[in-house]
């Protein structure tokens, strides 16, 4: 009887260990370390421009620590922990992100106002500028492991604020219904005052093409934007030609009918940052791509 009980206990222990291993081996949750944020007060002339080199010269006036970035749309008169959320309040968070397995991950940010996310010192999400709530969805490949992470967020509008970040493993490559990408001047996408793609810009688009191959695409929106330097009519024409250049590379790589593309050139009409600064103008010179899947 004793031997049977020992064998039964051993079997139960072995099953418990096996169940634990199976459960751990199949986890696909992304893990963050606490977000430690330095808090800054932006100068009056920087409240619309977003992140820039000037930030390194600012002195933080306090620090906050958040376990997650899951702050819903909140009235401005409600402090974020002990920090009053006045216009021009900015945060530079440091954390670390752990990807449980190699593959594609979906970054979804919903902010009011601007944010940027760097992972391993590489810009992954660009959603900067002064605006009311604006979502951004990016899908990017990462090797399994833990990487240093930084996030910039600032409050420009005087009424409400929001900061939500969700990162998940792209379990099924057909799962996402749309994908967005911004090609900004930070990517050195175009030659100066030209609609000719640089090698770096072409490489960025070719990486996108590799990601899209084999996926059923419904339509692709390609929108060109410029800064406010120069005549408005010229900028609008240049932004459209840059959108066409991006469309042509995607079309060449995927063989999609041009009727599936929607092209627009907005020129200087829709800035995401302040055109009075060089960093703001650099952020405004961009091409936005949105792909909708069947």
N, C-alpha and C positions, 0 to 999 in steps of 0.2 A: 504493500500500500504506500509506504514511504517513497519507494523508487518511482511509482507512478505519479505521485504528487510532485516530485522533483522534476520528472520529465515534463509534466504539464506546465510547471512554472517556467522551466527553461524555454519551452515552446512559446509560451505567452510573451516572455521577455524578448525572444528572437523576433516575433511578429511585431512587437511594439517598436523595436529598433528599426526593422525593415520599413514600417509605416512612416517613421520619422524621416528616414533617408529618402523615401519616395516623395514625401511632402516637401522636404527641403530642396531636393534636386529639381522640382518642377516649379519653384517659385519664380515669378517673373516681375516682382515688384522692384521698382527703382527706390533706392534708399538715399536719403539726404542726411548729412550732418547738420546740426543747428546752424541757422543763418545769423552770423554776427555782422551787424550793420553799423558802419560809421554814419552819423547823421550830420548833414551840412545845411547851411543857409546860403542859397545861391544869391549872387549879386543881382541887383535889379535888371541889369542889361543881359542877364543870362537866363531869366525865368522862362523864356520861350525857346531857347536853343537846344536844350538837352545836354547830353554828355559831350565833353570836349577836353582838350589838353589843360584847360584852366582848372579842372577839378583837382589836379595834383597839387595846386598851390593853395587850396582851401584848407582851413583848419576845422575838423569836426568839433561840434559843441557838445555831443553826447554819443552814447552807444546803446543799441538795443539788440536783443537776442530773440529770434523767433524759431520755433520748432518746425514750422512749415510756412509756406507762402500761400495762404488761403484766406485772404482778406476780402470779403464781399464789398459791394458798393456801399460806402459808408459816408454819412454826412460829415462835412469838414469840421464841424464843431465837436466831433468825437475824437479824442486823441488816439494815436496809435501807440499803445502802452502809455508811456509818459511823455510822448512827443506830440506837441500841438501841430496839427496838419495845416499849416498856413501855406499860401502860394510861395513857391520857391524852396520848399523843404525837399531835400534830396537824400537818398540813401545809397551807400555802396556796400552791398552784402558780400561776405566771403563764406564759403561753405565747401563741401565736397559731395560729389554725386557718385553712386556706385551702380553700375550696370551689371545685372546678374548673369547675362549671357551676351554673346556677340550677335549683333543684328541691328535692325532698324528701330529707332525710337521716335515716338511722336511727342513733340513739345507743343503744348497749348498754353498760351499766355493770354490773359484778359486784364488789361490795365487801363487806368485813367489816372495819370497821364503816361509818360514815356518810360520804356525800359529797354535794356540791353542785357544779354546773357553771354558770358564767355565760359567755355569749358576748356581746360588745359591751355589757356591763353588764346584760344581761337574763338572768334565771334560766331555764335551759333544762331542767336535770335536778335534781330534788329527791329524794334518796335518803338523807336524813340520819337520824340517830338511832343508838341502840346496839342491835345485833342480830347474829346470826350471818349467814352469807352470804345476801344478798338481791339478786336481779337487778332491773334496771329498764330498760325499753325505751321510748324516746320517738322519734316521727317528727315532724320539724319542717322547715318550708320555709325555705330561705336563698337569697339572691341570690349569684351567683358573686362571689368576692372573698376578701380576708383580713381577719379580725376578731380583736381582742384576746380572750383567753380566760383565765378563772381557774377553779381547781378546789380545793375544800376537801375534805380527807380526814382522818379521825382514827381512832385505835385505842382502843376501849373495852374489849372483852373481853380477858382475859389469856392466851389460848392461841394463837390464830393470827391472821394478817392477810392481806388480799387487796385488790388494786386493779387492775382491768382495765377499759380503755375501748376500745371499737371504734366507729368512725363510718364509715358507708358510704353511698354514693348509692343511693337507692331506685329501682333501675333499672326495676322493674316494680311498679306500684302494687298488684298482687295478690300480690306476693312475700311480704310479711310475714303471718304467720299470726295475730299478735295485736298489739294496740296498747294501751299503758297511759298513763293521765293522772292526775295528782293535782291536785285543786283544794283548795288550802290557804288559810289565813287571810291568807297573803301576797298572794293574788289578790283579797282582799276579796270572797269569794264570797257570803256571806250577811250579812244585817242582824244586829246584835247580838242574841244569845239568840233567834233566829228561824230559820224555815226558808224565809223569803222571799229569793229571789236578788237580789243587787245588780245594777245595770247591768253592772258589770265582770265579775261572775260569769256572767251570761247571755251576754255577749260571748265569754267564754272557751269556753263550751259551743257557741255558734253557730259558732265557728271550727272546733271539732271536727266538727260536723255537716257543714260544707263539705268537710272532708277525707274524711269517710266516704261521701258521696254517690256512688252508682254501684258501691259495693263490696258483695259478697255477705256479709252478716253472719250468723253462726251464733247467737251469744248475746252479751249484754252484762251484765257484773257491775258493780253499783253499790253500794259499801260506804261507809256513813257512820261517822265517828268524831268524838269530842269530847275535850276535856281532862277533868281530874278535878275541876273546880270544880262544886259542886252535888251533888244526889243522883244516885246511879248509875242508878236507874230512869228519872228524868227525862232524863238524858243519853242513855240508850239509845233512848228514844222520840224525842228530838230528832234523833239521828243517823239514825234510820230515815226520819223525815219529810224530812230534808235529802236523803237518797238518793232518795226519791220525787220531790222537786222537780226534781232533776237528771234523773231518768228521764223525767218529763213533758215537759221541754224537748226532750230527744233524741227522744222518741216523736213529738212535734209536728213536729219538723223532718224526720224520716226516715220517719214512718209505719210504724214497726216494731211488730208485735204485742207487747202487754205480756207475753205468755207467753215471749218471747225474752229478757226481762230477769230477772236474779236480784238481788233487793234484800236487803240486810242492814244492820242498825244495830247496831254494836258498842259504841256509847257510849265509855266510857273504857277498855275492855278491852285494846286493842291500841295502846298509845302507841309513837311512833317517836322520842320525845325526852322529856326530863325535865320533868315537870309542875311542878317546883318553881321553874322560871324562866318569865318571860313569853314568851321566845322559844320555849321548849320547848312551852308550852301552845299557842302560835300554830301550831306545826308539827303538833301533835296534832289540832287542829280542822281536819278535812279530809274530802273525799269522794274515794275512789279509784275510778277507772273502768277496767275491763279489757274490751276488745272482742276477741272471737275470730271469725276469718273462716272461711268455708267453703273 
